[in-house]
Amino acid sequence: MEDYSQFMQQIGSWAEELLLRGISQFTMKDVNVLEQFLEQINRFQLIFLKEIVELFIAEGRNLALGNGNEELLLNHYCRLTQYVRLSVQETI
């Protein structure tokens, strides 16, 4: 359970850093980070979180390549951070 908690905190830290940079500053590096998170998400078998992150990756990749919708990316960001926040509260 501690691995899970640390993992959720790791996602939370990345999300805070993205917020400080600004959602519009999303890059392919962020896509790579999210893809690494996806490996752990699969390991923990977190189906709903996997869905959120996959949508985030798809829209983030589009935004990084100049075709994305920043508002949609923000929506995915909010879903991800809410999931992480609730998950961390559950483990306390």
C-alpha positions in Angstrom: 0.0 0.0 0.0 2.9 2.3 0.6 4.1 1.9 -3.0 0.6 3.0 -4.1 0.7 6.0 -1.8 4.1 7.1 -3.0 3.0 6.6 -6.6 0.0 8.8 -6.1 2.2 11.5 -4.5 4.6 11.3 -7.5 1.7 12.0 -9.9 0.5 14.8 -7.6 4.0 16.4 -7.6 4.2 16.2 -11.4 0.7 17.8 -11.7 1.7 20.6 -9.3 4.8 21.3 -11.4 2.7 21.4 -14.6 0.2 23.8 -12.9 3.1 26.1 -12.0 4.4 26.0 -15.5 1.0 26.4 -17.0 -1.1 23.9 -18.9 -0.3 25.7 -22.1 3.4 24.7 -21.5 2.6 21.0 -21.8 5.3 19.3 -23.9 6.3 15.9 -25.3 8.4 15.4 -22.2 5.1 15.5 -20.2 3.7 12.9 -22.5 6.7 10.7 -21.7 6.2 11.2 -18.0 2.6 10.2 -18.3 3.5 7.1 -20.3 5.8 6.1 -17.5 3.0 6.6 -15.0 0.8 4.4 -17.2 3.2 1.5 -16.7 2.7 1.8 -12.9 -1.0 2.3 -13.4 -1.2 -1.0 -15.2 0.8 -2.7 -12.5 -1.7 -1.5 -9.9 -4.6 -2.3 -12.2 -6.2 1.1 -11.9 -8.7 1.0 -14.8 -10.4 4.3 -14.3 -7.1 6.2 -13.7 -5.7 4.5 -16.9 -8.6 5.9 -18.9 -8.0 9.4 -17.5 -4.3 9.3 -18.2 -4.7 7.9 -21.7 -7.1 10.7 -22.6 -4.7 13.2 -21.0 -1.8 11.7 -23.1 -3.8 11.9 -26.3 -4.9 15.5 -25.9 -1.5 16.5 -24.5 0.3 15.1 -27.5 -2.1 17.0 -29.7 -1.5 20.2 -27.8 2.3 19.7 -27.8 2.1 19.2 -31.6 0.0 22.4 -32.1 -3.4 20.8 -32.7 -4.8 20.4 -29.2 -7.6 21.9 -27.2 -6.2 23.5 -24.1 -9.6 23.6 -22.4 -10.0 19.8 -23.0 -6.5 19.3 -21.6 -7.4 21.3 -18.6 -10.5 19.1 -18.1 -8.3 16.0 -18.1 -5.8 17.6 -15.8 -8.6 18.4 -13.3 -9.9 14.8 -13.5 -6.4 13.5 -12.8 -5.7 15.8 -9.9 -9.1 15.1 -8.3 -8.5 11.4 -8.6 -5.1 11.7 -7.0 -6.4 13.9 -4.3 -9.2 11.5 -3.4 -6.9 8.6 -3.6 -4.3 10.2 -1.2 -7.2 11.0 1.3 -8.3 7.4 1.2 -4.9 6.1 2.2 -4.5 8.4 5.2 
